[in-house]
């Protein structure tokens, strides 16, 4: 039986790929004034979102998760078509989107008891969630069954990492991700935090004195990661995640490919723009690397 892959908009997959792969995306909402909320990528484009942040640095936007009703609306047409559903949601450590989707599943099973809906906590977010969703789409293209796809998603999701830095700490602090004492220390010393996302949570792995040094530390950390796990980057999907500055991301991509060249045959890495769902927490100048093992390696 056919199955439909669904994700929330934290996945940050470019619109052309979403259409090409037939993925259905349930949007988060973003607001700059606590009153008017816009559907991400439908009522406010990501570029416009970042431009507003850059133009109004003292304004901290907020996001709101998809509701149970949003997921019911998303799931119902596919259930009526007789399709199974695989829904991949942002890490529960960051949002309740998974809970909304799970409640929607329970509601719909009362009316459609034969429906098969699997809701998965991705344990990741933003561009790394996108890589996981795209791997699920590749499984589908390669003929894996519904059960095999679910099994493989659960197997590879914990191999995911995002290694990144931000422009400053203000957005992380405002979003409650780090304490105010850390802000004072970071701002006084003019240092930039180095952060890794693994197992659904953020962990610091150092600081840097300049943007250039922070980006070099990301490259070093990526190389260190592959050395530790004794695996090849060729067995992984890798993406650059960036916020506002596309040109900086392009330059950083070249540096990443060069950094991997001694032990990898990768000649190119995709660029995915980090969306509003995560952008509100990390600001417009986040930049980093997402990686996850290919399901068939």
N, C-alpha and C positions, 0 to 999 in steps of 0.2 A: 504493500500500500504506500502511496505517496505521502511524503511528510513536508511540512512547511517550517523553515527556520525563521525564528523571530528573535529580535533583540531590542533592548531599550537604546535610546540615542546616546548613551555613554560610550557606545562602541566606536564612534567617530570614524566610521568607514566613509570614504568619499562617495558622493551621490551616484556617480557613474558606476562604481563597483556594486553598490546596493542594487541598482537596477539590473546590471548585468547578471548578478548572481541570484536574483529573485528573492532577496532577503526582505522581510517586513520589519520596519523599525517603529517602535512606540516612543514618541518623544517625551523628554523631560520638558519642564517649563522654566523660563528664566524671567526675572523681574529686576528692574533697577529702582523701583519706588515702593515696593511692598504692596502695591495695589494692582498694577497691570501685569499679568503674566502672559508670556508669549511662548508658543510651542517652538522648541528648538528645531532649527533647520526648516520649519514650515512657515513660521510667522516672523522669525528673526534669523538672518544668516549669521554664520560664525564670524565672518570677516567684520560684519557690522557690529557684532557683539564686542569683539576685541577693540574695534575703533572707538567705541563708546567708553570702554575701560581706559584706553590710552588718553582720550580727551578729557576724562573725568576721573583722575586718579584718587580723588577723595570719596568716590562713590563705590560701594561694595555691593555688586549684584548678588542675588540669591537664586537658588533653583528650587523647584518643587517636583517631587517624583510623580510618575504616572499613577493615576488612580486605579482602583479596582475596576471601575467602569471603563477606563481607557483600555485595559487589558481584555475585558469582556468583549468590547467592541472590536478589538483586534483579532481575538481568537474565533469569534462566532462564525464569520464567513467561511473560514477554512474547515471548521468542524462540519458545517452544512455541506461542504464539498466532499466530505468524507476523508479529509486529510488528517494525519497525525500531526502533532505540533511539538517542536523542540524549541523552547524559549530560554535564551541565555541572558541572564541579568547581571548587572554590575554587582561587585562584591557587597555582601550584606554588611561588611564593616564600614561601608561608605553611605549606603542608602537602603531604604525599605522597598525599593522597586521589586525585588524578589518576593517580598511578602504580598505586595499588591497582585502580582502575577499568580502566586500560589492560591490566594483567596479567590481570584477570578476563576481559576481552574476548579476549585471546589464548588463554586456556584454553578458553573456550566455542567459539571458532571451530574448534578441533580436533574437537569433537563436532557442531557446527552450522556447517559451512563456508559455507552460503548466507546465514547471518545477517548483517545489516548493523548494526554498532554504531559510532557515532562518539562518542569521548570528547573533550571540549573543555576546555582550560585557560581558565577564565573570565577570568583576569588581574585579577580583582576578588574581593571577598569580602563577607560579611554582607549588609546590605540592598541594596547595589548588585548583588551576585550575584543577589539576589531579583528586582530589576528586570529583569536580563538574562534570567532564567528565565521571568518573566512575559511578556516580549516574545516569547520563543520560543513560549509558549503562545498568544499573540495571533496569531503567524504561522500556527500550526496551525489556529486557529479561522477565520482568513481564507483558508484553503485552500492555503497554500503547500506545496509538495512537501517531502519529506525533504531533498533536495539544496538546495533554495532556503532552507530554514530553517537548515541548517548554514552555508551561505554568508553569510546575513544576520547570524547570531550572530557569526561571525568578523569581519564588517565593522564592526559597531557596538560591539563590546566595548571597543575602545580609546578610545571617546568617553566612557567612564565615569569619574567622579570621586567620591571621598568627601572632603568637607572637614569636619573635626571637631576637637573638643578633648576633653580628659579631665579627671577630677577631680583626679588627681595622677599622678606619674610612677612610683609604686611598682610597678604591674602591668607596665608596659612594660619597666621595668628587670629585674624578676624573670623576665620572659619572654625576656630577652636582646635586646630590640628597640633599647635605647639603653644607653649606658655609665653606670657608677656616678658618673663625674665629672660628667656632666650632671645626675644626681639631686642631688648636693650643691649645684651651682650653682642649680638650679631651686628647691630647698627653701629655700636661704638667701635667695634674692631674692623668694620667694613669687610666682613667676610661673607661668603656665599655658602649656603648649606648644600651638601651632597646627600641625595636621598635615593633609597631603593625600595621598590614595592615588591614584596614577595608574600605568599600565603595570605593575600588579602589585606596586608597591613603595610604601613610606611615605617621604614627604619632609617636613621641617619647613618652614613658611613664616612663622614668627614666633612671638612670645610675647605674653602679655597679663598685666596685673597683677591682674585680677579676673575672676570668672565672667561678669559682665555685659559686660565689655570683650571677653572671648574670644568670646562669642556674637555680638557686633557685628562682630568681625573675620571670623567665618564668613560673615555676610551680605555684608560688603564683598567678600570673596574670591569668593563666588558671582557677584555683579554684575560683578566684574573679569573673571572667567572668560568670561562671556557676551559682554562687550565685546571681549575678546581674540579670541575665535573668530568674532565677528560673526554669531552665531546667536541665535534667539529661544528663551526658556524654553518657549514653546508647542510647540516641536518636540522637547521632551525629557520623559521620565518623571522625576519628581522625588519624593523621599521623605525624610522626617525619620527618622533612626535614633537611638534612645535606649536607655538601659540601664534603670536602676532608677526614675527619676523621670518618671512619665507626665505629671504636671501641668506640670512645667517644659517638657516637649516640646510640650504643647498651646499654651502661651504662645509658645514659640519658633516654632511653625508660623504663628501669626498674624503674628508679626514678619517671617517669611520672605515670606509672601504679600504683605504690605504693601510690603516691600522690592522685590519683583518687579513691583509693580502699574504702575510707570511705563512699562514696556516689555513687559508680558505680560498676557494675559487670564486667567491661572490664578486661580481663586477658592478652590481647596482643594489641599492636599497630604496624602498619606497618611502615617500614622505606623506604622513597623515597629519592633518591639523587637529590639535586637541580642541574638543568642543566645549560648549558652555557648562555642561554638567560638572566637569572637573576644572575648567578654566576659572570658575568663580573662587575656587580654593587655592589655586596656585599662581594666578595672575597671568598677564599677557606675555611674559617673557620666559616661560618654561621651555626647556629643550632637553631632549633625552632620547634614549634608545629602548625600544621594547623588543623582546625576543621570546619565542616559544617553540618547543620542539614540534617538528612536523609529525603528524599522526602515524605516517608510514615509515618512519625512520627509527 
